């Protein structure tokens, strides 16, 4: 069994709400209307994927409310490359929210280039997922704008409405359940195949069924 790690300086790093500025290698934050206080800089040893990295102290950091495609899905490598560009070789500042069940510190992450969580979402390398109540509304707005502009994962390579292969036109959606829609289904035209979420195209209903998908309830 993996031992639970003790609380580190990283966990105590910051719980501010407003970035006041980066001066002399430290980040200044404020908590509500309180006085600004300093947050130390950390260095990144490796990026694991598009929303997780490790510091030189061997602490795993997870970007709060920021979901990148899982490895092997559309856009996953681009997301990892983007996060590497944002944090590798740069001073990184953390506003830690909590430790998750995987021992990662779920954080708002900053560099001198800006708010990393927001940059990943705004440029379409990741999408907003509201699991962290303390994360600013700006992430949601950034996600809506990226989707509107069809940036990154929201564009045709990863989000598709019409089949690339005409004979393979059945849409398989992965959400709470795996559901497929044929062209005769009521929801078909308004359903996107979001490959970055694990959605798929199928050529036959049997193929969809064998992959663990069931037909939509409103389909004939």
N, C-alpha and C positions, 0 to 999 in steps of 0.2 A: 504494500500500500504506500502511496506517495505521501510523504510527510508534509503537513501544512507548514508553509513558510511563515516565519515571524514577520511582524510589521516592520517595514523598512522605511528609510527616509523618503523613498519614492512615494509610498502610500500617504505620507504626511505632507507631500509636496505642496498641494494648493487646492483650495476650495473657493477661489474668488469667482466673481461674475463678470468683471470687466477688465480687459487688457489695457493697462495704462502706458505700456511702452517697454522696450528692451534697452537697457543701459548697462554697459560694462559687464556683459556676460550673464546678467540676471534679468528675469522677467518681473515686471511690476504688475501686481493684480490688486483689485479692490474687492472687498466682500460687502455687497450692498452699497451703503453710503459710507463705509468705514475708511480708515486710512489705508493707502496702498502699502503692500508688503512684497518682499522679494521672493522669487521662486528660482532655485538654482537651475543651471543648464545640465543636461544629460547628453550622452553620446550614444548613438545607435550602432550596435555590432552587426545586426543583420535584419533584413525584412523577410518575414515569413510568407506573407501574402498581402493582398491589397488593403487589409484593415488591421494587421497585427505586425508588431516588430519587437525586437529584443534589445535591451540596453546592454552596455558593457558590464553592468552589475548583474547580468543574467535575469533581469526582470522582464516578463512579457507585458507589453502594453497593447491594449485593444482600443481602437478609435471608437469613442462613444457615438451611438446612434448612426453609425456609418457601416453599411454592409457592402462589401465587394464580392464579386462572383467567386464561388468556390473553385478550387483548382480543377482545371479541365473544362470548365464552362466558358462560354463566350465572354471575352473581355477580362478573364482572370489574369493572364500574363501582362496585359496592358496596365491593369490596376496595380499589380506588384511593381512593375517598372516605374509607374508614376510615383508611388509612395517612396520608392528608393530615391528617386530624384528629389523629393521634397525633404527627406530627413537624413539620408546618409551623408556623413561628413559635415553635418551642420549642428550647431547647438540646438537642443530640443528642450522645450519647457512643457511641463505637465500640470493640468488641473485634474487631479484624480477624483473620480466620483465614488467608485467602490471596487472591490475585488470580486470577480465572477467565479462560478463554480470550477472553472478551469485554471484558477490561480492567476488570471490575467488582471492587470489594473486597467479598468475601463476609464478612459481619460479623454479630456479635451486636450488636443496637442497643438502646440504653437512652435513656430520657428520665426526667425527674423523676416521671413517671407510672408508670414501671415498665419491664419488659422487653418491647420492642415485638414481637419475634418471637413470644413466647408469647401476647401479647394478640391478635395477628392470628389465631393458630391457635385459641386458646381461645374466641374469639367467632364462629368459623365463617366468617371472611373469607378464610382460607387453610387449607391442610392441611399436615401434617408430612410431609417427605420426607427420609429418612435418607441424605443424601449426604455429610454432614460429621461425621466421627467425633468431633470435639471439642465438639460441641454437646450441652448437657445433656439428660438423659433426660426432663426435665420437659416438653419440647416434644412428645414422643411421648405422654405422659400427657394433656397438654392436648388433643391431637388426638383421642385415644380418647374423652375425656369429651365433647367437642363433637359427635362422631359419635353417641355414645350419646344425647345430648340433642337431636339433630337440629337443631343450630344452623346458621344461615347456609346455606352450600353443601351441608350435609348434610341439609337439610330438603326438603320436597316440591317447592318451586320448581326446585331444581337436582338433587335425587336422587329418582328415581322407580322404583317397582317395577311399578306398573300403568299401562297406557297412558291418556293423556288422551283420545285419539281411539280409540274401540273398533276401528275398521277398520285402524288403524296400530299393530299390536301386536308387530311384529318388533323385537327389541332389538339395537342395534348398539353393541358395546364397542370402545373405542380403548385398547389397551394396547401391548405390543410389536408386536402385529398387530391388524388390524381384523377382528373376528369378529362374525357376527350369529347370533341364536338365535330360532327360531320357537317357538310355544307347545308344539310336539311335542318340543322338545329337552329332554334330561334336566336341564340346568342352568337352564332358563328361569325357574322360580319363585324361585330364589335369586340371580338376576342383577339387579343394579340398573342403571338407566340414569343415569349420573352426567354430567349435561349440562355441568358445570363442567370435565370432562376432555375434552369433545368427543364424548361418546357421543350416539347419535341413535336416534330411533324411525323405522321404515320401514313403509310400507303393503304393499309386495310384496317378494318375494325378489329380483326383478329390479332393483328400485330399490336395494336394499342392495348387490347385486353391482356395479351400475354406479357406485356410490359408493366402490368399492374394498374392500368387506367380503367375507369368505368365510364359508361356513357352518361352525359349530362341528363338530369331528370326531365328537362323540358324538350328533349329531343324525341322525334318520332321513332 
